[in-house]
Every structure is written in structure tokens, then in C-alpha cells.
Amino acid sequence: MSQKRFYVPGFNDILQLIIDKITLKSDIPDMNSKQIKPPVDKSNLILGNAGRRELLAWALFDFANSGYTTVVQTTIFSAYFVGVVAGAAQGVAPGLSTLLWSLAIGTANFIVMISGPLIGAIADHRACKKPFLLISSLGCIFTTALLALVGPGDIGLGMVLVTLSAIMFASGENLIAAFLPEIVPEENMGRMSGYGWSLGYFGGLLTLGICLVYITWARQQGLSETQFVPDTLLITAGIFALTATPTFLWLHERAIPDVWDKNLSLLQISYARLAHTFHEAARFRDLLWFLITLGVYQSGVSTVVVLAAIYAQEVIGFDTQSLIVLIMVVNATAAVGAFICGHLQDRIGSVPTLAITLFIWIVAILVALFSSKPAHMWVAGNIIGLAMGASQAVGRALVSKFSPAERAGEFLGLWGLVNRLSAIVGPLSYGLINYLSGGNHRLSLLSTLSFFIVGLSLLFKVNERRGKAAALRPVLLDYPAGAEIPEKWQ
């Protein structure tokens, strides 16, 4: 492929200058100077471990950003946007407000799906995951706070801010995940990922709980939704900023910048790395096969996250208060599931643990499908929570195990890409079936069930041992086409 295809006169030079400014090593203080620096082998593979404080700092980021998804995307602001910002009182046609909300979230997922691998490649190449993580975090915090300005009729402003905040949130998810291979050895990745997801669910639960306490007080004072909902967004942004601080104080970046050709721009290098990643599909076949598997079952997970509350309300008859309590319970059981499976996968392996988890998902969806009273839905909700925390923790850890340490950001960017694609495909399939069937939510739920069944069947083709072995081999970026490759690396 010609190098000129990647060159954009002027733009690359500006981008290069910006990246240089935010990734200078002299600008990043060593907040963990007492820690012994990890050894590095000739292939730039980081072999050291992080201390307890640094591990906690990494996990606390999951705690910090989970309040955003719980309050903004799942419960308070999503309902506020559909019912008040773009409600019937604003002259919006029935069903259009839900479509507009879905488009805002879908647009964000699409943008991150495209940009995630590119950002990951740049972050790996310049060893600048931490500066990028700071930028994405500040962006999410700032745009979440700005959502407090959105009131009745501010549809365009609300959609833009939601889209921007979701882009920043998802980019941060990719970047924090890319630190995992640097801070723990392979045999502890599952446990550490489980700790992160577990703390994340507790973080979402805490943020939602504080907001609900405030809402209860505000209603007792006679305040309306347009008065107290904006305050909950400020609370969410504040909690994110406060609890993410330890991550930037104590998490240490161990990656080493690559030597690069000054005649090439960062965009050229990044696209070349991405092209090489896909070109090496045969060597990383278990990683790529798992990403396909992940894309299928995660479509089901994404559907449940977005539409479980709607199903409980429309089919079972849950009121708003019951829905909020249900979501809080799901978060609590999800934290338990992430914690348990984080340990389990280090004992029996990630693939067997994920298979058990997907089976639990199938049981949970079947219970919800045949539920006819609230008690049944409470059972389904608890099972869903257990399965949700477990499947997300296992998925991230397995991708980390299959990723070479020096390219973790790039491969975790692919993990983020798959998650974003799933967040589009799953809810969209549910919505289309629901629309075409005249509002038949049980029929729509069958599509969600199929994602988990197909995902489980695909998982059996993933060889965990072979995938981990491939990740330990050096990445052969410098070998030209047709060159002889050492037998030990083949």
C-alpha cells in the first residue's frame, strides 16, 4: 500500500505537534518512583508487577466511571431525555424521542468503534496511554456536567453532549483496559479484571444511591424534574472526578516508546500497525476468533443493559421506583459475579469460566421470557446481574491474555471496537423486531437469547493455551514480505 495514501498535508503535522506536546515523558511525573522498575526483554515485553496501591488505583477507575453509565445512560438522564427533554409536551411524535436517544448512543459507539484501534495504536507507539486516559476522563466529566444545562426542548444540545460524553467514556474504557498486561502477570489477569469490574458495579451503585437520596429529598421540597435532574448530573461528574484521582496519581505507565521513522506521520504508523494486526490473523487466530465470539454474545449483553428496564416496565408492569431498586440490585449482584469469576477463571481458565457464564445468561433470559409476575422478574434480575458482571470481567481478561504486552493498547482497542459494534447491533435488532411485531417484547427477547446461544457455541473453538502462547512471541513488524522468519517465532 502506498504511503502517500495516508498523508494529509498540514493535518498530520498539526496532529504530530499535539501528540508530542501531550506525551512528553518530562511532563508526566513519576508518582511511583519508589517502585522497582520492571525488567524488559529484547522484544520490549514488560515483565514486572505493580504494587498494591497501583493495582487499587487501576481498579478505582472502573469505580469512578461506572456512575456515568448508571446515571446517564441507564436510568436518570435517559428517562429525563425521553420524557422531558424530547417528550410529548415538546411536540415530539410518539416513539421519536426513544429513537433520538438510540441514535445519540449509536453514533457515539460508531465513532469509538472506528477511532478505538487508531487511538490504541498511537498510545502503544508513543507509550502515552496515561495522558490519553486523562484527556478522555476530563472530557467525560466536563460533558456530563454540561448536561445539567439541558432542559425541555433542548434536544439538539442534549444529543450532542450525550454523544460526546459517551465517546469520551468508551475511549477511557479502552485505555484503562490496556494497562492490565503491564501491571499484573498473565496468571493474575482474570482476578484483577474481576476486581475492577466488581468495584465498578459498586461505584455505579454508590453514585445512583446518592442521586436517589437527593431526588427523594428534592421531591419532598417540592422541586420538579427540571430542577433536580440537572443536579444529579453535577453529582455524577463530581464523583467521577474525585474517585478517578488516585488512578492518575499512582498508576504508572511501563510501556516504552517505539523507535519510529521520522519520515512517517503518526497516522501512517498507526494505520500500518493496524493493517499488520489484521494481516497476522493466522498467528493471532484465537484472539480474532474470540473477538468474533465476544461480538456475538456481547450483543445480547448490550441489549439487556439498554432495554431490560423497558421490558420489566412494559411486560411485567414495574413502576419507576421498582425499576430503580431493580437496577441497584442488578449492580450489586453484578459486582459479586465479577468478583467470583475473576478468581474462578484463574483456577479453571477463562474459556471454561466464560462458558459457565454464558449458560447462566441463557437461564436468566429464559426466566425473563416466561416471567408473568414481578417475583419472577426479581429472580431473573438477580441472575442477570450475576452473569453480567462475570461475562464482562472474563471477556476483558481473556483479550488481555491473548494480547502481546507491547501492543496491548492496539488489541484492547479492537476489544473496544467489538463492544461498540455490539452496542449497535444488539439493541437495534431488539428494536426492529419489536417495531415489526407491533410491540411484542417477548418475541424481541428471543433475538437476545439467540446471541447467547450462538456465542456459547462459537466459544468452544477458542483454544486458550494456544492464544496465550501466541501473545508471548515477538511482534514481527520489521519483517518485509517474503523474508525468512526464525522458526522459534513461527
Buried (B, 14 or more C-beta within 10 A) or exposed (E): EEEEEBEEEEEBEEBBEEBEEBBEEEEBEEBBEEBEEBEBEEBBBBEBBBBEBBBBBBBBBBBBBBBBBBBBBBBBBBBBBBBBBBBEEEEBEEEBBBBBBBEBBBBBBBBBBEBBBBBBBBBBBBBBBBBBBBBBBBBBBBBBBBBBEBBBBBBEBBBBBBBBBBBBBBBBBBBBBBBBBBBBEBEBBBBBBBBBBBBBBBBBBBBBBBBBEBBEEBEEEEBEBEEBBBBBBBBBBBBBBEBBBBBBEBBBBBBEEBEEEEEBBBBBBBBBBBEBBEEBEEBBBBBBBBBEBBBBBBBBBBBBBBBBBBBBBEBBEBEEEBBBBBBBBBBBBBBBBBBBBBBBBBEEBBBBBBBBBBBBBBBBBBBBBEBEEBEBBBBBBBBBBBBBBBBBBBBBBBBBBBBBBBBBBBBBBBBBBBBBBBBBBBBBBBBEBBEEEEEBBBBBBEBBBBBBBBBBEBBEEBBBEEBBEBBEBBBBEEEEEEEEEEEEEE
